[in-house]
Amino acid sequence: MNYRHGYHAGNFADVLKHLALCELLRLLTTKDKKLFVLDTHAGAGGYDLGSSLARRTGEAEAGIVRLAAAPRAGMPAAVVRYLAAVAAYDRKFGPAGGKPRRYPGSPRLVRAALRAGDRFVACELHPEEALALKREFAGDRAVEVRQADGYKALKALLPPVERRGLVLIDPPFEATDEYERLLRALGQGVKRFATGCYAVWYPVKDDAAATFAADLASLKPLILELHLQGIEPGRLAACALAVINPPWRFEEAMGEALPWIAAHLGPGVRATICAPPA
Ligand SMILES: C[S@@+](CC[C@H](N)C(=O)[O-])C[C@H]1O[C@@H](n2cnc3c(N)ncnc32)[C@H](O)[C@@H]1O
């Protein structure tokens, strides 16, 4: 396990995933019923964009940094809310303004959206990242951090007693069998908890991604994609988020937000939304 999300925090892939995550959380917390959230691959929780890791790739510059500097006029509401969540996290570390210095990982975004009585379990397998995650939420009883295999957690924790849930599955795709493991675990999760909302991130870089999307088809996901242009070979140029059982109005919100994001992330950036056949 060599992957460290600190190299990639705030990049275009995080922008897509976290924009969608914020909107899913918002829509799922409008109902006055308790929600369970499971983050199977949680990472460290929060990231310093000035760290040597982040500076080594500079990926946040073409992601959250560019977006945070975009004009507010005409900005879709979902993007405004996502940027507000990022800024709120950044403000914990000093006065707001200028370039974002810290970037919230998925557990921080989930935590910010939780209401009293909602439940959140964040799994992270890597010992150092899990320790960082535990430190990030030390003393916070609303967040249960487990140093555990997130795929096994799908089986162990679903269905939740709340009967309403959001599951984020965001693996590092280091292992050659990641797609297979993910499909197997997701299948088990959906079998146990068919009405849950699942958001699954994956890289779009070769035939494996197309095969994976085809394998997901029976679950009727809404698929959001973001494609960059002019990326040097070997670096990630496109990614997707497959959302199974999205809440009402999610597709509409993404339909407004994604073209705007694409237009403001740089020339040639392309977003697509693919809805399952009715
Ligand atoms: C892409 S990062 C997660 C980023 C995070 N979800 C976010 O959006 O801020 C993937 C993480 O999964 C962890 N990981 C790898 N295999 C895992 C497994 N089987 N169970 C839980 N975590 C795992 C890696 O250590 C890494 O921190």
PDBQT file of the ligand as one rigid body, heavy atoms in Angstrom, charges set to zero:
ROOT
HETATM    1  C1  LIG A 301      -8.449   7.761  -2.720  1.00  0.00    +0.000 C 
HETATM    2  S1  LIG A 301      -7.957   7.606  -1.073  1.00  0.00    +0.000 S 
HETATM    3  C2  LIG A 301      -9.337   8.123  -0.147  1.00  0.00    +0.000 C 
HETATM    4  C3  LIG A 301      -9.651   9.580  -0.223  1.00  0.00    +0.000 C 
HETATM    5  C4  LIG A 301     -10.863  10.001   0.575  1.00  0.00    +0.000 C 
HETATM    6  N1  LIG A 301     -12.014   9.143   0.318  1.00  0.00    +0.000 N 
HETATM    7  C5  LIG A 301     -11.253  11.424   0.267  1.00  0.00    +0.000 C 
HETATM    8  O1  LIG A 301     -12.079  11.630  -0.641  1.00  0.00    +0.000 OA
HETATM    9  O2  LIG A 301     -10.750  12.330   0.934  1.00  0.00    +0.000 OA
HETATM   10  C6  LIG A 301      -8.020   5.881  -0.829  1.00  0.00    +0.000 C 
HETATM   11  C7  LIG A 301      -7.622   5.439   0.579  1.00  0.00    +0.000 C 
HETATM   12  O3  LIG A 301      -7.990   4.059   0.757  1.00  0.00    +0.000 OA
HETATM   13  C8  LIG A 301      -7.037   3.459   1.615  1.00  0.00    +0.000 C 
HETATM   14  N2  LIG A 301      -7.219   2.003   1.440  1.00  0.00    +0.000 N 
HETATM   15  C9  LIG A 301      -6.652   1.173   0.542  1.00  0.00    +0.000 A 
HETATM   16  N3  LIG A 301      -7.217  -0.058   0.611  1.00  0.00    +0.000 NA
HETATM   17  C10 LIG A 301      -8.155  -0.003   1.572  1.00  0.00    +0.000 A 
HETATM   18  C11 LIG A 301      -9.113  -0.921   2.095  1.00  0.00    +0.000 A 
HETATM   19  N4  LIG A 301      -9.199  -2.177   1.624  1.00  0.00    +0.000 N 
HETATM   20  N5  LIG A 301      -9.944  -0.519   3.081  1.00  0.00    +0.000 NA
HETATM   21  C12 LIG A 301      -9.873   0.754   3.575  1.00  0.00    +0.000 A 
HETATM   22  N6  LIG A 301      -8.990   1.676   3.120  1.00  0.00    +0.000 NA
HETATM   23  C13 LIG A 301      -8.151   1.306   2.127  1.00  0.00    +0.000 A 
HETATM   24  C14 LIG A 301      -5.731   4.047   1.178  1.00  0.00    +0.000 C 
HETATM   25  O4  LIG A 301      -4.772   3.953   2.203  1.00  0.00    +0.000 OA
HETATM   26  C15 LIG A 301      -6.145   5.505   0.891  1.00  0.00    +0.000 C 
HETATM   27  O5  LIG A 301      -5.945   6.310   2.021  1.00  0.00    +0.000 OA
ENDROOT
TORSDOF 0
